[in-house]
Amino acid sequence: MQTVFVIGLLLYSILLIINIVGIIRIISFYKKKYPLSKLQVHFYVLSLIFLIFRIIWLIFIDQKQLTPVLLLNRFAILGFYTCFTYLIFYWYILLELELELKLKSKLELELELELELELELELELELELELELELELELELELELELELELKLKLKLKLKLELKLKSKFKIKIKNN
């Protein structure tokens, strides 16, 4: 029984130190000197509220029958009780942190998917531009081929005309 009593007192003194550190951190947080997360502020505020309730319970309840042994017993009981409440707080904080991490990971995944979609759209646009350029090049080549064909045709016509002219000229020369 005495070891349980000593463990309870040790736990209470450790948790009292945590509360004092929490009070200092909250004060420095509000003075903007020490950054705290929302969860840390919740934890320290709740632990401060429990500290106040524990002190009220220690001092004001059954004050007539309060002996040093009863006071130490209450400290031991409060140590175990406070340890249990802190475990609940930490569990709550861990759950909130896990939820925040899941939300962040979901947001990161969504951002990655959006980035991938944007990249795919950019690639599609680039491919479309390349296809348009290829089509333009093909059209230019077709135009060039058509021009070459026209030139060849004109040359053929010119040659035919020249041949006809030559033949007419030859005929005229023969006739003369």
TORDREN-723379 format. One record per residue: x, y, z of N, C-alpha, C in turn. Coordinates in pm, whole numbers, padded with zeros to 5 digits, always signed. Atoms other than C-alpha are relative to their C-alpha. Layout:
N
XYZXYZXYZ
...
end
This chain:
176
+00083-00120+00000+00000+00000+00000+00087+00126+00000
-00087-00117-00007+00288+00232+00078+00063+00030-00136
-00059-00025+00132+00442+00184-00270-00101+00066-00093
+00104-00064+00080+00110+00272-00431-00012+00146+00040
+00008-00137-00051+00098+00579-00209+00116+00085-00053
-00118-00073+00048+00454+00682-00307-00010+00023-00151
+00015-00017+00147+00385+00620-00677-00102+00108-00030
+00101-00104+00020+00070+00831-00652+00055+00138+00026
-00060-00131-00030+00263+01115-00488+00098+00043-00108
-00094-00031+00108+00536+01094-00753-00073+00043-00127
+00079-00035+00118+00280+01097-01030-00061+00139+00014
+00062-00131-00021+00105+01395-00876+00103+00111-00011
-00102-00105+00008+00429+01591-00839+00048+00019-00145
-00040-00011+00141+00531+01512-01200-00107+00075-00079
+00108-00065+00073+00190+01615-01328-00017+00145+00042
+00003-00139-00044+00202+01930-01116+00107+00081-00073
-00107-00067+00077+00533+02017-01286-00044+00021-00145
+00051-00015+00137+00371+01951-01626-00099+00115-00007
+00096-00111-00003+00091+02189-01528+00069+00135+00008
-00073-00128-00013+00335+02460-01426+00067+00035-00132
-00061-00024+00132+00527+02421-01753-00108+00040-00100
+00110-00035+00089+00193+02432-01935-00046+00143+00019
+00040-00139-00027+00098+02756-01764+00101+00096-00059
-00106-00088+00055+00433+02911-01859-00009+00003-00153
+00007+00006+00146+00395+02791-02219-00123+00074-00053
+00120-00072+00045+00039+02927-02246+00022+00150+00009
-00027-00144-00014+00150+03264-02113+00093+00047-00110
-00093-00041+00106+00442+03276-02356-00065-00012-00137
+00072+00012+00127+00209+03160-02635-00082+00127-00025
+00081-00120+00018-00021+03453-02575+00085+00125-00015
-00091-00113+00024+00279+03686-02571+00074-00015-00132
-00055+00027+00134+00373+03539-02913+00150-00030+00002
-00142+00033-00006+00715+03429-02791+00026-00147-00031
-00021+00144+00016+00663+03054-02813-00118-00058-00076
+00113+00051+00079+00454+02895-03087-00051-00134+00053
+00065+00124-00041+00207+02626-02982-00104-00038-00104
+00107+00043+00089-00025+02416-03187-00133+00011+00073
+00133-00010-00059-00398+02428-03130-00022-00112+00102
+00017+00113-00091-00386+02086-02969+00076+00019+00130
-00076-00025-00122-00115+02186-02726-00071+00102+00088
+00073-00099-00078-00313+02490-02619-00120-00064+00068
+00114+00070-00060-00621+02273-02566+00045-00086+00118
-00050+00089-00105-00418+02025-02365+00038+00079+00125
-00044-00076-00117-00260+02287-02141-00115+00071+00069
+00115-00066-00062-00586+02474-02085-00082-00102+00078
+00075+00103-00073-00767+02152-01993+00075-00047+00124
-00075+00043-00118-00486+02046-01763+00000+00109+00107
+00007-00109-00097-00494+02390-01600-00135-00001+00071
+00133+00009-00061-00868+02355-01543-00004-00115+00101
-00003+00113-00092-00813+02012-01387+00087+00031+00122
-00084-00038-00114-00535+02153-01169-00080+00086+00098
+00081-00085-00087-00771+02419-01037-00103-00083+00076
+00098+00086-00067-01039+02159-00965+00066-00089+00106
-00070+00084-00099-00784+01936-00791+00037+00079+00124
-00035-00083-00115-00665+02221-00570-00124+00032+00083
+00124-00027-00073-01023+02313-00481-00043-00124+00077
+00040+00123-00067-01095+01949-00402+00089-00029+00120
-00093+00026-00109-00783+01920-00188-00024+00092+00119
+00005-00097-00109-00835+02235+00012-00137+00009+00065
+00130-00038-00055-01206+02291+00051-00092-00114+00038
+00090+00110-00033-01369+01949+00069+00051-00070+00126
-00032+00066-00128-01373+01788+00414+00115+00069+00071
-00110-00076-00060-01158+02062+00557+00012-00028+00151
-00003+00024-00144-01254+01974+00917+00080-00125+00033
-00065+00127-00029-01120+01622+00895+00134-00014-00071
-00122+00007+00080-00811+01709+00689+00121-00011+00093
-00124+00021-00075-00501+01564+00854+00112-00014-00103
-00110+00016+00097-00156+01544+00698-00003-00135-00072
+00007+00132+00064-00206+01172+00629-00111+00000-00104
+00109-00008+00096-00541+01236+00461+00039+00086-00120
-00045-00087+00109-00384+01518+00260+00093-00076-00094
-00090+00079+00084-00107+01286+00140-00076-00108-00075
+00082+00100+00070-00363+01017+00060-00073+00065-00118
+00069-00069+00110-00556+01269-00148+00096+00032-00113
-00099-00024+00106-00237+01366-00329+00023-00128-00080
-00023+00127+00069-00181+00998-00410-00118-00034-00090
+00119+00029+00081-00539+00950-00528-00005+00093-00120
+00002-00097+00110-00517+01268-00733+00107-00031-00104
-00104+00038+00094-00193+01146-00886-00049-00105-00099
+00053+00103+00088-00358+00833-01020-00114+00053-00087
+00113-00057+00075-00672+01021-01121+00050+00092-00112
-00054-00092+00100-00469+01288-01299+00071-00076-00111
-00066+00082+00102-00261+01025-01474-00105-00057-00097
+00107+00055+00083-00581+00866-01600-00058+00108-00091
+00057-00107+00084-00720+01200-01720+00100+00043-00108
-00098-00037+00101-00392+01284-01895+00008-00105-00111
+00002+00105+00104-00401+00948-02071-00118+00022-00094
+00116-00030+00085-00750+01038-02194+00030+00120-00089
-00035-00118+00080-00624+01382-02305+00095-00037-00114
-00096+00037+00104-00329+01231-02488-00067-00085-00108
+00073+00081+00098-00557+00976-02653-00083+00089-00091
+00080-00095+00078-00787+01258-02763+00089+00079-00096
-00092-00078+00084-00494+01462-02891+00056-00087-00112
-00050+00090+00104-00352+01161-03077-00106-00027-00106
+00107+00018+00098-00689+01101-03239-00013+00123-00090
+00010-00123+00081-00708+01465-03348+00118+00013-00094
-00118-00006+00086-00352+01451-03479-00012-00099-00115
+00017+00099+00105-00431+01134-03670-00100+00048-00105
+00098-00054+00095-00738+01297-03821+00061+00112-00085
-00065-00107+00075-00535+01604-03917+00095-00055-00104
-00093+00061+00094-00269+01385-04075-00073-00065-00117
+00077+00061+00108-00532+01193-04270-00054+00108-00093
+00051-00108+00083-00687+01518-04388+00111+00060-00085
-00112-00056+00075-00348+01653-04486+00043-00095-00112
-00041+00095+00104-00261+01334-04670-00103-00004-00112
+00103-00005+00103-00597+01344-04850+00016+00125-00085
-00019-00124+00075-00538+01706-04945+00123-00009-00089
-00121+00016+00081-00187+01623-05062-00027-00090-00121
+00034+00089+00111-00323+01335-05270-00085+00072-00104
+00083-00076+00093-00588+01560-05418+00084+00100-00080
-00087-00094+00071-00324+01821-05500+00087-00072-00102
-00080+00077+00094-00106+01555-05658-00083-00041-00121
+00087+00038+00111-00399+01431-05864-00031+00119-00090
+00025-00121+00080-00480+01786-05971+00123+00035-00083
-00123-00029+00074-00117+01840-06068+00018-00099-00115
-00011+00100+00107-00116+01515-06264-00098+00029-00112
+00100-00035+00102-00436+01617-06439+00045+00121-00080
-00049-00118+00070-00288+01955-06520+00113-00037-00096
-00109+00044+00087+00024+01787-06655-00053-00077-00120
+00059+00074+00111-00187+01551-06863-00066+00095-00099
+00063-00099+00089-00386+01844-06998+00105+00077-00079
-00108-00070+00070-00065+02028-07080+00059-00089-00110
-00053+00093+00100+00068+01718-07255-00096-00015-00118
+00099+00010+00108-00255+01684-07450+00003+00125-00087
-00008-00124+00077-00234+02048-07550+00125+00003-00087
-00124+00005+00078+00125+02002-07658-00015-00096-00118
+00022+00096+00109+00027+01695-07858-00090+00059-00107
+00089-00063+00098-00256+01886-08020+00074+00105-00081
-00080-00100+00071-00018+02168-08107+00094-00067-00099
-00089+00071+00090+00227+01922-08251-00076-00056-00121
+00082+00051+00110-00050+01761-08454-00039+00112-00096
+00034-00115+00086-00160+02100-08581+00119+00042-00083
-00121-00035+00075+00198+02181-08676+00028-00102-00111
-00021+00103+00101+00229+01849-08855-00100+00016-00115
+00100-00022+00104-00095+01916-09038+00035+00120-00087
-00041-00118+00075+00026+02258-09136+00116-00033-00093
-00113+00039+00083+00351+02110-09260-00046-00087-00117
+00053+00083+00108+00161+01849-09457-00072+00085-00105
+00068-00090+00094-00057+02119-09607+00100+00079-00082
-00104-00073+00073+00250+02319-09699+00066-00089-00104
-00061+00094+00094+00404+02012-09857-00094-00028-00117
+00099+00021+00106+00085+01947-10049-00005+00120-00093
-00001-00121+00084+00083+02306-10168+00125+00007-00087
-00124+00000+00077+00443+02279-10273-00007-00101-00114
+00015+00102+00104+00367+01959-10460-00094+00047-00110
+00093-00054+00100+00072+02122-10628+00067+00106-00086
-00072-00103+00076+00289+02416-10725+00100-00064-00095
-00095+00069+00087+00551+02183-10861-00072-00064-00119
+00078+00059+00108+00286+01998-11055-00045+00106-00100
+00043-00109+00088+00154+02325-11191+00117+00048-00085
-00119-00042+00075+00503+02428-11287+00036-00101-00108
-00030+00104+00098+00560+02097-11457-00098+00005-00116
+00102-00010+00104+00233+02129-11639+00026+00121-00091
-00028-00120+00079+00321+02480-11745+00122-00022-00089
-00117+00030+00080+00658+02362-11857-00034-00092-00117
+00043+00090+00107+00499+02082-12053-00076+00076-00106
+00076-00081+00098+00257+02323-12208+00093+00090-00079
-00095-00088+00069+00537+02557-12286+00081-00078-00102
-00074+00084+00093+00736+02279-12439-00085-00042-00119
+00090+00037+00109+00439+02167-12641-00020+00118-00095
+00016-00119+00083+00382+02518-12755+00126+00027-00083
-00125-00020+00072+00743+02552-12847+00015-00101-00113
-00008+00103+00104+00730+02226-13031-00095+00030-00115
+00095-00036+00106+00422+02336-13214+00053+00117-00081
-00055-00115+00071+00582+02664-13292+00117-00041-00091
-00113+00047+00080+00893+02492-13413-00050-00077-00120
+00052+00078+00114+00695+02252-13617-00067+00092-00101
+00062-00095+00093+00494+02538-13766+00109+00078-00072
-00108-00074+00061+00808+02727-13825+00072-00085-00105
-00063+00091+00094+00961+02425-13991-00088-00018-00122
+00093+00016+00112+00655+02381-14201+00005+00126-00087
-00005-00125+00076+00665+02743-14305+00131+00010-00077
-00128-00007+00067+01028+02720-14386+00001-00096-00120
+00005+00096+00109+00966+02415-14597-00088+00053-00112
+00093-00054+00101+00682+02582-14773+00065+00119-00072
-00062-00116+00064+00882+02883-14851+00117-00048-00077
end
